[in-house]
Amino acid sequence: MDLGVQIGPLKAANPLFLASGTWGFGELLSRYFDLSLMGGLVTKGLSWLPREGNPPPRLAEAPCGLINAIGLENPGVLRFREEIWPRLSQYGTNILVNVFGETVSDFVKVVEALRSLPLAGIELNISCPNVEKGGLSFAQDPKAVKRLLREVRNIYGGFLVVKLSPVGPVLEVAEVCLMEGADALTVANTYPALAVDLWQRRPALGRGSGGLSGPAIKPLTLKLIHEIWKRFKPPIFGCGGIVSGRDVLEYMLCGATAVQVGTATLLDPENPPRILEETKTLLAKMGEEKILSLIGALKS
């Protein structure tokens, strides 16, 4: 059985990647399984300067999901390059670095700091507020995304992924990303959500609202991926509510080439290798020798 996939120019031994944000930099998760089993790892988002993140509480449970407002806490790209990368680079799999910023210049500075490292690629998180546009998210402004991609592509020729927001002019932004040199798209980030503390009569999270992830968003994201696949046929990382091998194969049928597992690692840190084994078992039951044969094969 062949689980190998090729996401644009990037080859992976299997389609399971760990999504940005839920596994940190592997400090704890690596105690539960060998991270090299994954097709790849997408790091916690990195900014130019360190960020402390949002005030607690940062997590709230939702039916079939989790609402988070972590606030992109991270040590900053310079510390990552000097202290964290040497450890991560020892894993025998693809390492992608997630990058974010509040201005185009912020993104560019982080990418410049990373481009000398032998990364498998960079993933741009465009769900961040663009302070140059009054706080409007990059993902809501195709013109800003176009400028961002051009500036990044001027200095970085490696594997480049853009992580889309699931809200806003998603198809228009996807098209701009592909036209401006993105090799693949991650579909998608969390959905804006609110949890309420009934007894305190206020939002349950310190920041107020947050982002919904987990099985609750899977049907929404499947539809979005299918729409993007039908329109553009790009390499896609499916991301949203993957907790089983069946989820992996459903995402691939809808057009994903690979998937990113996030919230499942919080539910049970041993979930990723279990999902991989379930994927193999189900693929065999379907009578398929190569997982690539499922990509975009959903019948109309």
N, C-alpha and C positions, 0 to 999 in steps of 0.2 A: 504494500500500500504506500502511495506517494502523497505525503501531506505538504510537500514543497509548494511555495507560492512565489510569484514575482510581482511586486507592487511597483509598477514603473520600472526603474533600473535596479531596484533593491530586491535581492533574493533572501528568502527566509525558509528555514527548515520546516516550519509549520505556520499556520495563519494566526496563532495566538500571541498577541503582544500585551504587555501590562500598560494600562492607560496612565497618563500623567495624573499625579495627585494623590492616589490612594496607596501607593507602595513606597512613597518617599524616595529614598535613594537605596532601598534594600536593606537598611540597617536591621530591621526586625523581621521582615518577610523572608529573608534568606535563611533564617533559622528553621523554617518549615519545609522548604523544598529548594532544589537547585534552580536558581533563576535562569541558568543556561538552557533549561528545558524549553523556555519560551522562544517563539520566533523572534522576539525582540522586546525591548524595554523602552518606554517613553518616560523620561524623567519628570519629576516635579517641575513646575514652571519656574524659569529663572528670569530675574530682572537684573538691571545694571547694579543697583544698590540693594543691600539686604532689606527684607520687609518682615515686620513682625506679624502682619495679618490683622484680622478683625478681632474685636473684643469677644470674649465668651458670653453666652454659649454659642458654639459654632456649628453644632449638629442637632438635627431634630428628625425623629422618625416620621414617616408618612406611610399611608397604606401602600404596600408593595414598593416602597422606595425610601430614599434618604434625602433630606434637604440640608445642604451645607453652605456655610458662609465663612470658609477658612480665611479668605482674603489673600490668597496667593503668597502665604508665608514662605520665605526661602532665604538661603544664606547669601545670595548675590552671586553673580557669574564668576567673579575673580576668585572667591573662596572655592566655588565649585571646581574651577579649573585646577587650582593648586592642591586641594585637599580631597575632593570627592571623586573626581575623574580617575585618578590612578587606581582607586579601588574598583570602580565600576568597569573600567576597561579590562579587568581580569575575567569578566564573564564572557563565555564563548558564544555570544549572540549579538544581534544588532542593537546598538545603543543610539536612540534618538533623543535629542534634547529639546524640550518644550521651552519656548521663548515668548515673553510678553513685554509690553511697554505701554506707556501712556502717551507717547509721541512716536512718530516715525524714527526720529533720532535715537530714542531709547532702544527700539528694536535693533537698529543698525549697530549701536555700540555693543550690544550683547552678542550679536552674530559675529562682529569683528573679533571679539574676545574668544569666540569658540572656533573660528575657522581653521586655526592651526592644529586643532585636535583631530585625530583620525576617527571622527564620528561616522555612524552609519547615515545620519541625516539630522535635520532640524525641523521641528514642528512649530509653526507660528500660531499662537493663540490670539485670534482677532476679536474675541469677545470683550476685550478690555475697553474702558472709556478712553476716548481720544481727547485729551485736554485742549488740543489745538482747535477742536470743533465744539468746545463748550461741554465736553463730557459725553457726547454722542459716541456710542460704541462703534469701533471700526467696522464691525460686522453689519451695521445699519447703513453704511455709507460706501457704496461701490467705488466711488472716486477716490476715497481715502485708501481703500484696499488696493486699488490699482497703483497708487503712488507708493504704498508700502512695499508691494511686491517688486516694483521696479528698483527701488532703492536697495532692497535686500539682494536681488539678483545681480545688481552691479558689483557686489562684493563677495557673493557666495554662489559657487557653481555646483555644489553638491546636491544630494537628495533633499528636496524641499516639500514639506507637507503643510497644508493650511487646515487648521481645525475650525470648522464652521460653527456659527451659532445656529440653533434650530429655529430661531425667530427672525423676522425681518425679510428683506428681499433675498432669500437664500439662493434661489436659482441664479439670479443676476450676479450675486457675489461669487458663486461657484464658477460661473462662466468667466468672470474677470480674473479669478485666480488662475484658471487653466490657461487663459490667453497670455497672462503675464509670467508664465514659466513655472507654476506649481507642478510638481511631479505627481502628487496625489492629494486627496482630500480626506480629512477625518470628519465623519458625519455621525454624531454631532456633539457639541458641548451640552451642558445641563440646561434644563428648561427653567425659566424664572418662576419662583414659587414662594409661598408664604406659609409659615406654620404659626399657630396662635396658642398662646398660653392663656387658657380660659380663666384661671383663677386670678392671674395678675392683670388680665384684660389688656395684654400687649403682645407684640410679636415674640415668638419663642426664641428667636435668635438675636444675639447682641447687635447685629448690624441691621436687623429688620427682616428684609427678604433674603432669599438665597437661591441656590440652584438645585433642582430636583433631578436625581439620578436613580438607577435601579430598574427593576422589572416594570414599574409603572410607565416608563417612557419608551419601552421597547416597541410597541405597535406604532407609535408616532414616528419613531426613528426609522423603522422598517419602511414605512411609506415614503418618507423623505429620501431615503437611499434609493428606493426603486424609481422615484421621479428623476433624481439626478442621473442615475444609471441610464434610464431610457433616453434622456436628453443629451448627455455628453459622453457616456461610456468611459469615464475616467477610472483610474485606480482609486479605490475607496477603502479606508479603514472604517468598519462599522463600529460604533461605540454607543452603548446605551442598554443597560439591563441584561447583559450576558452572564448567565449563571449556570448554563448547561451546554452540553455538546449540541443539543437540538437548536439552541439559540444561535450558536456559531453557524450551523448549516443553513438556518433560515436567513440569516444575514447574507450569506454568500449567494443563496438563490436569488435574493433581491438585488444583487449587484456588488456586494462587498468582496474585495479580494482578500482581505484580512480583517481581523477584529481586534478591539482593545478591551480588555477586561479591567473594570474599575471597582465598582461597589462590591462585587463578589468577594474581593480580597478582604474587605472589612467584615463581611458576614462570616467568613471562614477563611483564614489565611492559607488553608490547604486546598481551596477551591480551584485555582488555576491548573495544577496538574490533573486534578480529577476531571475538569472540563475537557482537557486535552485527550484523556483516555476515553471519555464518552464520545468525543468527536470521532475518534478512530472506530469505535464499536458501531456507531450509527452509520458511518460511511460504508463499512463492510456490509451491514444489513441492507443498505440501499443498492448494493451490488456495484459500487464505484471503486475503481482502482486509484484514480487520481482526483484529489479534491478540487483541482482546477476546473474540472468538468462541470461543477455546480455553479460557477460564477455567472450570475445573470440569467440562470436557466429557469426562472419562474415562468410558468405558463400563463398566457393572457386569458 
